[in-house]
Amino acid sequence: MTDPPGQGQPGDGPEESDAGLARERTALAWTRTAISFGAVGGAVLKANVVTGLIILAMAPFVWQLGRVSRGREGLPALGPARLFLITVSIIVVALICLAVAIFGKSAPGALR
Amino acid sequence: MSWSRRLAALLPRTVAEDSGGTEPDARFTFANERTFLAWSRTALALVVAGLAIVQLLPPFPGVPVGRHLLGLPLIALGAVLAVTAYTEWVRNQHALRRGEPMPRSVLPWILSATVTLIAIIAAVVLLISAAR
């Protein structure tokens, strides 16, 4: 006897029953996260060049973590450490942005 | 459970060594990971929004600290969301391994409460600045 649809399954749609597609969606989510890091780096670049470049450099690092999650050849399995690293990276970015916001020279009116 | 033990339970090595229960369906694990990543992007968006308010908005007349009052809590909220997203990922993975019901998420509550508070502060700052 099979389980009724939607009970004990991750989703109802036919694409949800394929772990390969779930893996693909997760890979895309990692890519979007890496792009977000790039966007934050670009925004900070306007306020402070060095810190902006540091955050911008985190984007390929995050993208590489996503590749580890896909289990590409030759890459070690980091497990939960990947997500821990992302959390630590966001905290570092938030602290840098906090420092730039408090001590940095602002460009008032740029959004006027 | 003491705070030090709770903190230790969140470290990656402790999570990896969590041998209780069985390995869940890969689709559940991927879904949990995607949820964590979605919250991480939300956290980054809040951080950059806070920075943009402080750095790029023109100053509010009559409220010299207005931009900092709005931007700094957003940056702090980004950091809080990132940490909470990780703890929720750990809790969800733990529940999935043991076949337990998924724990209730506090993240939407934190996000909506803080955004509402910041919206109220923004309205007050704008009113004061308009009155000047």
gemmi code that builds the backbone of each chain (N, CA, C; Angstrom):
import gemmi

chains = {
    "A": [
        ("MET", (0.851, -1.190, 0.000), (0.000, 0.000, 0.000), (0.891, 1.245, 0.000)),
        ("THR", (0.573, 2.165, -0.877), (1.401, 3.387, -0.947), (0.785, 4.480, -0.091)),
        ("ASP", (1.676, 5.396, 0.329), (1.205, 6.539, 1.112), (0.371, 7.448, 0.238)),
        ("PRO", (-0.668, 8.067, 0.800), (-1.426, 9.044, 0.016), (-0.527, 10.220, -0.340)),
        ("PRO", (-0.769, 10.851, -1.513), (0.103, 11.951, -1.909), (0.080, 13.074, -0.889)),
        ("GLY", (1.247, 13.666, -0.658), (1.349, 14.799, 0.263), (1.554, 14.374, 1.695)),
        ("GLN", (1.477, 13.056, 1.970), (1.669, 12.615, 3.352), (3.023, 11.913, 3.466)),
        ("GLY", (3.917, 12.514, 4.273), (5.228, 11.928, 4.445), (6.150, 12.172, 3.271)),
        ("GLN", (5.736, 13.067, 2.352), (6.565, 13.376, 1.188), (6.955, 14.852, 1.239)),
        ("PRO", (8.104, 15.219, 0.665), (8.513, 16.612, 0.706), (7.576, 17.550, -0.047)),
        ("GLY", (6.873, 17.068, -1.050), (5.983, 17.957, -1.799), (4.971, 17.164, -2.583)),
        ("ASP", (4.008, 17.874, -3.156), (2.936, 17.196, -3.883), (3.223, 17.064, -5.376)),
        ("GLY", (3.951, 18.025, -5.928), (4.181, 18.050, -7.368), (5.015, 16.872, -7.844)),
        ("PRO", (4.867, 16.527, -9.148), (5.636, 15.390, -9.664), (7.140, 15.638, -9.616)),
        ("GLU", (7.546, 16.918, -9.739), (8.981, 17.206, -9.717), (9.580, 17.002, -8.324)),
        ("GLU", (8.694, 16.984, -7.299), (9.179, 16.815, -5.930), (9.608, 15.380, -5.648)),
        ("SER", (9.130, 14.448, -6.455), (9.437, 13.051, -6.162), (10.819, 12.647, -6.673)),
        ("ASP", (11.498, 13.555, -7.392), (12.803, 13.249, -7.959), (13.885, 13.918, -7.114)),
        ("ALA", (14.718, 13.088, -6.454), (15.788, 13.641, -5.612), (16.803, 14.395, -6.457)),
        ("GLY", (16.935, 13.992, -7.730), (17.879, 14.676, -8.624), (17.477, 16.123, -8.852)),
        ("LEU", (16.162, 16.359, -9.018), (15.682, 17.732, -9.207), (15.817, 18.525, -7.910)),
        ("ALA", (15.596, 17.865, -6.778), (15.755, 18.527, -5.486), (17.220, 18.960, -5.319)),
        ("ARG", (18.119, 18.100, -5.761), (19.549, 18.429, -5.710), (19.845, 19.653, -6.596)),
        ("GLU", (19.198, 19.676, -7.770), (19.405, 20.781, -8.710), (18.879, 22.098, -8.117)),
        ("ARG", (17.687, 22.009, -7.508), (17.115, 23.216, -6.899), (18.015, 23.727, -5.771)),
        ("THR", (18.590, 22.782, -5.022), (19.478, 23.173, -3.922), (20.742, 23.817, -4.486)),
        ("ALA", (21.251, 23.265, -5.590), (22.441, 23.849, -6.224), (22.141, 25.282, -6.683)),
        ("LEU", (20.927, 25.487, -7.226), (20.539, 26.829, -7.667), (20.410, 27.779, -6.474)),
        ("ALA", (19.920, 27.248, -5.352), (19.799, 28.072, -4.138), (21.187, 28.512, -3.661)),
        ("TRP", (22.167, 27.618, -3.769), (23.548, 27.983, -3.409), (24.058, 29.079, -4.341)),
        ("THR", (23.743, 28.953, -5.634), (24.187, 29.965, -6.603), (23.562, 31.316, -6.275)),
        ("ARG", (22.242, 31.309, -5.957), (21.578, 32.575, -5.598), (22.219, 33.193, -4.357)),
        ("THR", (22.585, 32.346, -3.393), (23.215, 32.849, -2.166), (24.570, 33.469, -2.499)),
        ("ALA", (25.335, 32.816, -3.392), (26.642, 33.364, -3.794), (26.451, 34.714, -4.484)),
        ("ILE", (25.414, 34.826, -5.334), (25.127, 36.102, -6.019), (24.758, 37.175, -4.992)),
        ("SER", (24.015, 36.780, -3.941), (23.644, 37.731, -2.886), (24.896, 38.284, -2.206)),
        ("PHE", (25.867, 37.402, -1.936), (27.125, 37.868, -1.337), (27.797, 38.880, -2.277)),
        ("GLY", (27.767, 38.579, -3.586), (28.351, 39.494, -4.567), (27.644, 40.840, -4.557)),
        ("ALA", (26.299, 40.806, -4.429), (25.517, 42.049, -4.414), (25.848, 42.882, -3.172)),
        ("VAL", (25.964, 42.208, -2.016), (26.325, 42.930, -0.784), (27.713, 43.541, -0.953)),
        ("GLY", (28.648, 42.758, -1.517), (30.006, 43.258, -1.753), (29.987, 44.486, -2.644)),
        ("GLY", (29.171, 44.441, -3.696), (29.051, 45.579, -4.610), (28.506, 46.814, -3.913)),
        ("ALA", (27.530, 46.602, -3.013), (26.934, 47.734, -2.287), (27.947, 48.340, -1.314)),
        ("VAL", (28.706, 47.466, -0.630), (29.693, 47.961, 0.340), (30.848, 48.647, -0.391)),
        ("LEU", (31.126, 48.183, -1.601), (32.197, 48.772, -2.425), (32.014, 50.284, -2.561)),
        ("LYS", (30.751, 50.715, -2.653), (30.440, 52.143, -2.803), (30.829, 52.925, -1.545)),
        ("ALA", (30.720, 52.245, -0.382), (31.018, 52.914, 0.877), (32.493, 52.764, 1.254)),
        ("ASN", (33.055, 51.580, 1.038), (34.433, 51.313, 1.421), (35.010, 50.256, 0.475)),
        ("VAL", (36.016, 50.640, -0.278), (36.516, 49.771, -1.370), (37.107, 48.466, -0.832)),
        ("VAL", (37.960, 48.573, 0.196), (38.664, 47.371, 0.689), (37.674, 46.353, 1.259)),
        ("THR", (36.768, 46.819, 2.132), (35.815, 45.882, 2.739), (34.858, 45.325, 1.677)),
        ("GLY", (34.523, 46.178, 0.696), (33.667, 45.717, -0.399), (34.319, 44.579, -1.168)),
        ("LEU", (35.618, 44.746, -1.428), (36.344, 43.703, -2.165), (36.435, 42.414, -1.355)),
        ("ILE", (36.596, 42.554, -0.017), (36.680, 41.364, 0.847), (35.364, 40.576, 0.759)),
        ("ILE", (34.226, 41.308, 0.862), (32.913, 40.640, 0.804), (32.669, 40.061, -0.589)),
        ("LEU", (33.097, 40.819, -1.597), (32.957, 40.347, -2.981), (33.728, 39.039, -3.177)),
        ("ALA", (34.895, 38.937, -2.530), (35.725, 37.727, -2.659), (35.072, 36.514, -1.987)),
        ("MET", (34.112, 36.795, -1.089), (33.422, 35.680, -0.408), (32.470, 34.954, -1.377)),
        ("ALA", (32.013, 35.650, -2.432), (31.011, 35.073, -3.343), (31.497, 33.772, -3.997)),
        ("PRO", (32.705, 33.753, -4.604), (33.164, 32.471, -5.177), (33.381, 31.391, -4.132)),
        ("PHE", (33.753, 31.812, -2.917), (33.936, 30.863, -1.809), (32.600, 30.186, -1.469)),
        ("VAL", (31.529, 30.995, -1.420), (30.194, 30.452, -1.140), (29.749, 29.525, -2.277)),
        ("TRP", (30.017, 29.954, -3.512), (29.649, 29.132, -4.671), (30.380, 27.784, -4.618)),
        ("GLN", (31.647, 27.828, -4.163), (32.437, 26.601, -4.047), (31.834, 25.678, -2.979)),
        ("LEU", (31.329, 26.274, -1.889), (30.672, 25.467, -0.849), (29.460, 24.741, -1.422)),
        ("GLY", (28.739, 25.420, -2.328), (27.594, 24.792, -2.994), (28.009, 23.613, -3.835)),
        ("ARG", (29.180, 23.710, -4.465), (29.691, 22.596, -5.266), (30.024, 21.405, -4.368)),
        ("VAL", (30.545, 21.700, -3.166), (30.842, 20.626, -2.208), (29.551, 19.896, -1.857)),
        ("SER", (28.460, 20.695, -1.704), (27.174, 20.078, -1.318), (26.656, 19.170, -2.419)),
        ("ARG", (27.069, 19.430, -3.680), (26.633, 18.593, -4.782), (27.511, 17.345, -4.921)),
        ("GLY", (28.583, 17.290, -4.100), (29.432, 16.097, -4.097), (30.206, 15.908, -5.385)),
        ("ARG", (30.758, 17.019, -5.913), (31.582, 16.915, -7.125), (32.867, 16.154, -6.814)),
        ("GLU", (33.448, 15.574, -7.870), (34.632, 14.737, -7.707), (35.808, 15.541, -7.126)),
        ("GLY", (36.542, 14.884, -6.232), (37.744, 15.485, -5.666), (37.483, 16.492, -4.563)),
        ("LEU", (36.218, 16.771, -4.284), (35.920, 17.736, -3.234), (35.488, 16.998, -1.965)),
        ("PRO", (35.995, 17.443, -0.813), (35.669, 16.732, 0.425), (34.225, 16.975, 0.859)),
        ("ALA", (33.674, 16.020, 1.567), (32.317, 16.184, 2.110), (32.421, 16.946, 3.429)),
        ("LEU", (31.934, 18.176, 3.447), (32.064, 19.000, 4.657), (30.876, 18.842, 5.600)),
        ("GLY", (29.763, 18.349, 5.089), (28.594, 18.144, 5.939), (28.078, 19.436, 6.525)),
        ("PRO", (27.711, 19.403, 7.820), (27.112, 20.590, 8.447), (28.064, 21.774, 8.509)),
        ("ALA", (29.357, 21.549, 8.355), (30.323, 22.656, 8.431), (30.058, 23.699, 7.354)),
        ("ARG", (29.498, 23.273, 6.201), (29.211, 24.215, 5.114), (28.226, 25.280, 5.582)),
        ("LEU", (27.154, 24.816, 6.214), (26.117, 25.751, 6.642), (26.615, 26.614, 7.807)),
        ("PHE", (27.455, 26.011, 8.655), (28.062, 26.753, 9.763), (28.941, 27.873, 9.197)),
        ("LEU", (29.709, 27.561, 8.142), (30.595, 28.553, 7.507), (29.789, 29.708, 6.905)),
        ("ILE", (28.653, 29.382, 6.290), (27.791, 30.433, 5.715), (27.306, 31.367, 6.833)),
        ("THR", (26.883, 30.751, 7.948), (26.394, 31.555, 9.074), (27.493, 32.483, 9.584)),
        ("VAL", (28.699, 31.913, 9.769), (29.826, 32.722, 10.245), (30.130, 33.836, 9.240)),
        ("SER", (30.073, 33.517, 7.934), (30.348, 34.527, 6.896), (29.352, 35.682, 6.980)),
        ("ILE", (28.066, 35.362, 7.176), (27.050, 36.426, 7.243), (27.276, 37.291, 8.483)),
        ("ILE", (27.663, 36.650, 9.596), (27.922, 37.436, 10.819), (29.112, 38.373, 10.581)),
        ("VAL", (30.164, 37.853, 9.919), (31.337, 38.688, 9.611), (30.921, 39.860, 8.719)),
        ("VAL", (30.112, 39.576, 7.683), (29.639, 40.626, 6.767), (28.817, 41.663, 7.543)),
        ("ALA", (27.936, 41.181, 8.442), (27.100, 42.097, 9.224), (27.968, 42.988, 10.124)),
        ("LEU", (29.015, 42.400, 10.734), (29.899, 43.192, 11.600), (30.662, 44.232, 10.784)),
        ("ILE", (31.128, 43.833, 9.579), (31.841, 44.776, 8.705), (30.900, 45.922, 8.321)),
        ("CYS", (29.665, 45.570, 7.922), (28.691, 46.589, 7.520), (28.339, 47.513, 8.689)),
        ("LEU", (28.263, 46.926, 9.896), (27.981, 47.731, 11.091), (29.103, 48.748, 11.308)),
        ("ALA", (30.355, 48.280, 11.162), (31.509, 49.177, 11.334), (31.502, 50.262, 10.265)),
        ("VAL", (31.206, 49.870, 9.006), (31.176, 50.852, 7.909), (30.052, 51.863, 8.152)),
        ("ALA", (28.888, 51.361, 8.625), (27.736, 52.251, 8.855), (28.018, 53.247, 9.976)),
        ("ILE", (28.760, 52.796, 11.011), (29.008, 53.684, 12.157), (30.184, 54.628, 11.878)),
        ("PHE", (31.286, 54.038, 11.376), (32.517, 54.833, 11.248), (32.803, 55.308, 9.822)),
        ("GLY", (32.134, 54.700, 8.836), (32.439, 55.029, 7.446), (31.916, 56.394, 7.039)),
        ("LYS", (32.531, 56.928, 5.947), (32.101, 58.231, 5.421), (30.894, 57.980, 4.511)),
        ("SER", (29.776, 58.627, 4.814), (28.582, 58.360, 4.025), (28.526, 59.251, 2.778)),
        ("ALA", (27.731, 58.831, 1.812), (27.511, 59.608, 0.585), (26.057, 60.026, 0.568)),
        ("PRO", (25.659, 60.958, 1.460), (24.241, 61.287, 1.586), (23.657, 61.817, 0.284)),
        ("GLY", (22.438, 61.381, 0.039), (21.749, 61.876, -1.138), (21.963, 61.046, -2.380)),
        ("ALA", (22.753, 59.962, -2.256), (23.003, 59.126, -3.425), (21.725, 58.462, -3.916)),
        ("LEU", (20.759, 58.306, -3.015), (19.486, 57.688, -3.391), (18.391, 58.744, -3.579)),
        ("ARG", (18.786, 60.002, -3.586), (17.792, 61.071, -3.701), (17.081, 61.015, -5.040)),
    ],
    "B": [
        ("MET", (18.880, 21.809, 29.874), (20.238, 21.728, 29.327), (20.950, 23.073, 29.536)),
        ("SER", (22.238, 23.025, 29.939), (22.969, 24.269, 30.186), (23.274, 24.976, 28.864)),
        ("TRP", (23.613, 26.283, 28.958), (23.874, 27.079, 27.751), (25.091, 26.558, 27.001)),
        ("SER", (26.136, 26.124, 27.777), (27.358, 25.654, 27.106), (27.072, 24.380, 26.309)),
        ("ARG", (26.216, 23.506, 26.870), (25.877, 22.260, 26.156), (25.007, 22.555, 24.937)),
        ("ARG", (24.098, 23.540, 25.085), (23.256, 23.938, 23.954), (24.112, 24.491, 22.822)),
        ("LEU", (25.124, 25.306, 23.219), (26.024, 25.908, 22.238), (26.861, 24.829, 21.552)),
        ("ALA", (27.349, 23.891, 22.350), (28.187, 22.807, 21.805), (27.386, 21.944, 20.834)),
        ("ALA", (26.081, 21.800, 21.097), (25.231, 20.968, 20.230), (25.065, 21.580, 18.838)),
        ("LEU", (25.388, 22.879, 18.705), (25.239, 23.548, 17.415), (26.499, 23.495, 16.564)),
        ("LEU", (27.623, 23.069, 17.161), (28.873, 23.019, 16.404), (28.788, 21.932, 15.331)),
        ("PRO", (29.398, 22.198, 14.148), (29.260, 21.254, 13.026), (29.675, 19.833, 13.359)),
        ("ARG", (30.760, 19.692, 14.176), (31.224, 18.332, 14.475), (30.169, 17.574, 15.281)),
        ("THR", (29.547, 18.279, 16.241), (28.518, 17.646, 17.075), (27.318, 17.241, 16.226)),
        ("VAL", (26.945, 18.129, 15.271), (25.804, 17.825, 14.401), (26.122, 16.608, 13.535)),
        ("ALA", (27.374, 16.566, 13.002), (27.775, 15.451, 12.138), (27.825, 14.136, 12.907)),
        ("GLU", (28.187, 14.214, 14.194), (28.308, 12.996, 14.988), (26.976, 12.542, 15.564)),
        ("ASP", (25.920, 13.311, 15.274), (24.593, 12.968, 15.769), (24.125, 11.686, 15.074)),
        ("SER", (24.340, 10.574, 15.737), (24.050, 9.285, 15.103), (22.645, 8.779, 15.450)),
        ("GLY", (21.897, 9.584, 16.213), (20.551, 9.155, 16.590), (19.622, 9.101, 15.391)),
        ("GLY", (18.699, 8.158, 15.373), (17.735, 8.055, 14.275), (18.369, 7.509, 13.010)),
        ("THR", (17.669, 7.720, 11.904), (18.162, 7.210, 10.621), (18.292, 8.354, 9.625)),
        ("GLU", (19.093, 8.128, 8.594), (19.291, 9.137, 7.555), (17.948, 9.389, 6.852)),
        ("PRO", (17.467, 10.657, 6.857), (16.158, 10.909, 6.228), (16.251, 10.875, 4.702)),
        ("ASP", (15.085, 10.872, 4.060), (14.994, 10.979, 2.604), (15.821, 12.191, 2.146)),
        ("ALA", (16.623, 11.992, 1.083), (17.512, 13.071, 0.601), (16.719, 14.326, 0.269)),
        ("ARG", (15.458, 14.151, -0.208), (14.661, 15.318, -0.591), (14.335, 16.192, 0.615)),
        ("PHE", (14.113, 15.544, 1.785), (13.854, 16.318, 3.003), (15.103, 17.104, 3.400)),
        ("THR", (16.267, 16.438, 3.311), (17.525, 17.099, 3.666), (17.778, 18.293, 2.747)),
        ("PHE", (17.542, 18.101, 1.430), (17.737, 19.201, 0.476), (16.761, 20.343, 0.769)),
        ("ALA", (15.510, 19.993, 1.073), (14.500, 21.027, 1.353), (14.898, 21.833, 2.595)),
        ("ASN", (15.412, 21.140, 3.609), (15.853, 21.819, 4.832), (17.014, 22.761, 4.516)),
        ("GLU", (17.937, 22.288, 3.675), (19.101, 23.103, 3.298), (18.663, 24.332, 2.493)),
        ("ARG", (17.688, 24.151, 1.594), (17.215, 25.287, 0.789), (16.525, 26.327, 1.668)),
        ("THR", (15.796, 25.861, 2.681), (15.132, 26.802, 3.594), (16.181, 27.628, 4.336)),
        ("PHE", (17.241, 26.939, 4.795), (18.327, 27.644, 5.475), (18.940, 28.701, 4.547)),
        ("LEU", (19.180, 28.313, 3.286), (19.800, 29.246, 2.331), (18.879, 30.429, 2.042)),
        ("ALA", (17.565, 30.180, 1.970), (16.613, 31.269, 1.718), (16.642, 32.277, 2.875)),
        ("TRP", (16.704, 31.768, 4.106), (16.794, 32.679, 5.257), (18.130, 33.421, 5.261)),
        ("SER", (19.193, 32.749, 4.820), (20.510, 33.402, 4.754), (20.477, 34.568, 3.776)),
        ("ARG", (19.802, 34.368, 2.639), (19.701, 35.464, 1.655), (18.863, 36.605, 2.216)),
        ("THR", (17.815, 36.265, 2.970), (17.005, 37.311, 3.622), (17.871, 38.113, 4.592)),
        ("ALA", (18.725, 37.396, 5.344), (19.623, 38.057, 6.297), (20.566, 39.005, 5.562)),
        ("LEU", (21.133, 38.555, 4.441), (22.043, 39.409, 3.662), (21.308, 40.632, 3.112)),
        ("ALA", (20.063, 40.436, 2.660), (19.264, 41.552, 2.129), (19.026, 42.603, 3.217)),
        ("LEU", (18.769, 42.148, 4.458), (18.551, 43.085, 5.559), (19.823, 43.875, 5.861)),
        ("VAL", (20.970, 43.159, 5.835), (22.247, 43.818, 6.113), (22.506, 44.914, 5.079)),
        ("VAL", (22.321, 44.587, 3.798), (22.612, 45.565, 2.743), (21.588, 46.704, 2.755)),
        ("ALA", (20.341, 46.401, 3.141), (19.319, 47.459, 3.247), (19.697, 48.434, 4.364)),
        ("GLY", (20.147, 47.894, 5.493), (20.568, 48.738, 6.621), (21.736, 49.625, 6.243)),
        ("LEU", (22.698, 49.034, 5.533), (23.879, 49.806, 5.119), (23.480, 50.901, 4.122)),
        ("ALA", (22.581, 50.577, 3.200), (22.146, 51.560, 2.199), (21.424, 52.725, 2.866)),
        ("ILE", (20.616, 52.433, 3.894), (19.890, 53.512, 4.588), (20.887, 54.478, 5.228)),
        ("VAL", (21.902, 53.918, 5.911), (22.865, 54.770, 6.621), (23.765, 55.519, 5.639)),
        ("GLN", (24.215, 54.840, 4.592), (25.232, 55.414, 3.718), (24.669, 56.264, 2.571)),
        ("LEU", (23.518, 55.910, 2.050), (23.074, 56.527, 0.802), (21.885, 57.478, 0.933)),
        ("LEU", (21.034, 57.275, 1.972), (19.860, 58.164, 2.106), (20.303, 59.563, 2.522)),
        ("PRO", (19.608, 60.614, 2.058), (19.912, 61.955, 2.572), (19.501, 62.051, 4.045)),
        ("PRO", (20.202, 62.868, 4.847), (19.849, 62.979, 6.279), (18.424, 63.519, 6.457)),
        ("PHE", (17.769, 63.055, 7.534), (16.417, 63.555, 7.837), (16.555, 64.897, 8.551)),
        ("PRO", (15.932, 65.970, 8.032), (16.043, 67.269, 8.705), (15.461, 67.208, 10.114)),
        ("GLY", (16.242, 67.671, 11.083), (15.778, 67.706, 12.475), (15.981, 66.402, 13.216)),
        ("VAL", (16.374, 65.340, 12.528), (16.641, 64.053, 13.199), (18.022, 63.572, 12.735)),
        ("PRO", (19.079, 64.081, 13.364), (20.428, 63.754, 12.871), (20.783, 62.265, 12.954)),
        ("VAL", (20.177, 61.551, 13.923), (20.506, 60.120, 14.061), (19.458, 59.235, 13.381)),
        ("GLY", (18.582, 59.856, 12.600), (17.473, 59.115, 11.985), (17.906, 57.937, 11.130)),
        ("ARG", (18.921, 58.156, 10.287), (19.370, 57.072, 9.396), (19.963, 55.910, 10.186)),
        ("HIS", (20.734, 56.249, 11.231), (21.335, 55.193, 12.062), (20.264, 54.445, 12.860)),
        ("LEU", (19.254, 55.189, 13.274), (18.151, 54.593, 14.040), (17.417, 53.528, 13.215)),
        ("LEU", (17.371, 53.737, 11.906), (16.684, 52.784, 11.024), (17.619, 51.713, 10.478)),
        ("GLY", (18.837, 52.101, 10.141), (19.747, 51.173, 9.471), (20.425, 50.167, 10.392)),
        ("LEU", (20.904, 50.639, 11.551), (21.666, 49.737, 12.436), (20.841, 48.545, 12.936)),
        ("PRO", (19.554, 48.739, 13.343), (18.770, 47.557, 13.755), (18.582, 46.556, 12.619)),
        ("LEU", (18.498, 47.052, 11.374), (18.337, 46.129, 10.238), (19.581, 45.251, 10.075)),
        ("ILE", (20.767, 45.863, 10.231), (22.014, 45.095, 10.113), (22.093, 44.058, 11.240)),
        ("ALA", (21.732, 44.506, 12.466), (21.752, 43.579, 13.611), (20.752, 42.444, 13.395)),
        ("LEU", (19.574, 42.783, 12.847), (18.555, 41.753, 12.581), (19.074, 40.726, 11.570)),
        ("GLY", (19.850, 41.190, 10.596), (20.450, 40.270, 9.615), (21.325, 39.233, 10.304)),
        ("ALA", (22.155, 39.699, 11.248), (23.043, 38.769, 11.972), (22.221, 37.793, 12.823)),
        ("VAL", (21.191, 38.319, 13.490), (20.336, 37.465, 14.335), (19.631, 36.402, 13.482)),
        ("LEU", (19.123, 36.819, 12.318), (18.433, 35.871, 11.427), (19.366, 34.763, 10.971)),
        ("ALA", (20.620, 35.125, 10.656), (21.585, 34.120, 10.178), (21.828, 33.057, 11.249)),
        ("VAL", (22.028, 33.505, 12.489), (22.284, 32.557, 13.586), (21.050, 31.691, 13.841)),
        ("THR", (19.870, 32.330, 13.868), (18.634, 31.586, 14.139), (18.334, 30.590, 13.022)),
        ("ALA", (18.626, 30.984, 11.770), (18.403, 30.059, 10.642), (19.257, 28.804, 10.811)),
        ("TYR", (20.488, 28.982, 11.281), (21.372, 27.818, 11.479), (20.842, 26.920, 12.606)),
        ("THR", (20.442, 27.539, 13.736), (19.933, 26.724, 14.855), (18.658, 25.979, 14.434)),
        ("GLU", (17.836, 26.635, 13.597), (16.606, 25.968, 13.137), (16.929, 24.829, 12.179)),
        ("TRP", (17.960, 25.032, 11.347), (18.368, 23.946, 10.437), (18.814, 22.726, 11.261)),
        ("VAL", (19.586, 22.978, 12.324), (20.057, 21.883, 13.192), (18.865, 21.171, 13.831)),
        ("ARG", (17.916, 21.953, 14.351), (16.731, 21.363, 15.013), (15.894, 20.555, 14.027)),
        ("ASN", (15.715, 21.118, 12.808), (14.916, 20.416, 11.795), (15.581, 19.113, 11.366)),
        ("GLN", (16.914, 19.174, 11.183), (17.637, 17.970, 10.768), (17.530, 16.888, 11.852)),
        ("HIS", (17.632, 17.337, 13.108), (17.510, 16.441, 14.264), (16.131, 15.764, 14.252)),
        ("ALA", (15.084, 16.578, 14.015), (13.711, 16.043, 13.990), (13.518, 15.081, 12.818)),
        ("LEU", (14.104, 15.430, 11.659), (13.967, 14.568, 10.471), (14.617, 13.210, 10.708)),
        ("ARG", (15.784, 13.209, 11.355), (16.499, 11.947, 11.605), (15.701, 11.037, 12.522)),
        ("ARG", (14.971, 11.648, 13.457), (14.242, 10.856, 14.452), (12.776, 10.646, 14.084)),
        ("GLY", (12.355, 11.193, 12.954), (10.964, 11.050, 12.544), (9.993, 11.782, 13.458)),
        ("GLU", (10.512, 12.830, 14.134), (9.669, 13.612, 15.045), (8.969, 14.720, 14.268)),
        ("PRO", (7.894, 15.304, 14.848), (7.243, 16.446, 14.169), (8.226, 17.609, 14.041)),
        ("MET", (8.087, 18.364, 12.952), (8.995, 19.496, 12.736), (8.746, 20.563, 13.799)),
        ("PRO", (9.826, 21.085, 14.414), (9.634, 22.140, 15.415), (9.105, 23.418, 14.786)),
        ("ARG", (8.367, 24.193, 15.578), (7.789, 25.436, 15.053), (8.898, 26.477, 14.869)),
        ("SER", (8.860, 27.163, 13.732), (9.901, 28.152, 13.433), (9.585, 29.493, 14.085)),
        ("VAL", (10.620, 30.101, 14.688), (10.435, 31.427, 15.287), (10.876, 32.530, 14.326)),
        ("LEU", (11.492, 32.134, 13.205), (12.052, 33.127, 12.280), (11.005, 34.095, 11.707)),
        ("PRO", (9.843, 33.597, 11.225), (8.848, 34.565, 10.701), (8.397, 35.549, 11.772)),
        ("TRP", (8.287, 35.081, 13.008), (7.859, 35.947, 14.105), (8.910, 37.030, 14.352)),
        ("ILE", (10.191, 36.628, 14.432), (11.282, 37.592, 14.657), (11.295, 38.634, 13.543)),
        ("LEU", (11.196, 38.147, 12.292), (11.272, 39.043, 11.128), (10.108, 40.036, 11.124)),
        ("SER", (8.886, 39.509, 11.288), (7.736, 40.423, 11.197), (7.705, 41.403, 12.362)),
        ("ALA", (8.065, 40.953, 13.576), (8.053, 41.850, 14.738), (9.074, 42.967, 14.551)),
        ("THR", (10.290, 42.613, 14.102), (11.333, 43.640, 13.964), (11.023, 44.591, 12.816)),
        ("VAL", (10.546, 44.056, 11.687), (10.222, 44.939, 10.544), (9.094, 45.893, 10.927)),
        ("THR", (8.101, 45.403, 11.678), (7.009, 46.277, 12.136), (7.550, 47.394, 13.023)),
        ("LEU", (8.438, 47.005, 13.948), (9.028, 47.993, 14.866), (9.801, 49.058, 14.086)),
        ("ILE", (10.590, 48.608, 13.101), (11.392, 49.551, 12.307), (10.482, 50.434, 11.452)),
        ("ALA", (9.381, 49.874, 10.957), (8.420, 50.678, 10.179), (7.811, 51.770, 11.057)),
        ("ILE", (7.514, 51.438, 12.317), (6.949, 52.443, 13.238), (7.981, 53.546, 13.499)),
        ("ILE", (9.241, 53.118, 13.742), (10.312, 54.104, 13.974), (10.455, 55.006, 12.740)),
        ("ALA", (10.403, 54.388, 11.536), (10.536, 55.161, 10.289), (9.413, 56.189, 10.177)),
        ("ALA", (8.202, 55.777, 10.530), (7.062, 56.701, 10.456), (7.260, 57.869, 11.421)),
        ("VAL", (7.744, 57.572, 12.640), (7.962, 58.625, 13.640), (9.059, 59.587, 13.158)),
        ("VAL", (10.166, 59.015, 12.646), (11.281, 59.846, 12.155), (10.796, 60.755, 11.025)),
        ("LEU", (10.009, 60.201, 10.100), (9.503, 60.998, 8.972), (8.562, 62.110, 9.444)),
        ("LEU", (7.712, 61.793, 10.420), (6.780, 62.798, 10.949), (7.540, 63.940, 11.609)),
        ("ILE", (8.554, 63.580, 12.434), (9.346, 64.623, 13.118), (10.063, 65.489, 12.080)),
        ("SER", (10.644, 64.800, 11.090), (11.413, 65.539, 10.079), (10.504, 66.406, 9.212)),
        ("ALA", (9.269, 65.958, 8.981), (8.331, 66.763, 8.180), (7.831, 67.973, 8.966)),
        ("ALA", (7.745, 67.808, 10.298), (7.250, 68.903, 11.139), (8.270, 70.030, 11.259)),
        ("ARG", (9.557, 69.719, 10.994), (10.607, 70.740, 11.142), (10.622, 71.722, 9.964)),
    ],
}
model = gemmi.Model(1)
for chain_id, residues in chains.items():
    chain = gemmi.Chain(chain_id)
    for i, (resn, *xyz) in enumerate(residues, 1):
        res = gemmi.Residue()
        res.name, res.seqid = resn, gemmi.SeqId(i, " ")
        for name, pos in zip(("N", "CA", "C"), xyz):
            atom = gemmi.Atom()
            atom.name, atom.element = name, gemmi.Element(name[0])
            atom.pos, atom.b_iso = gemmi.Position(*pos), 0.0
            res.add_atom(atom)
        chain.add_residue(res)
    model.add_chain(chain)
structure = gemmi.Structure()
structure.add_model(model)
structure.setup_entities()
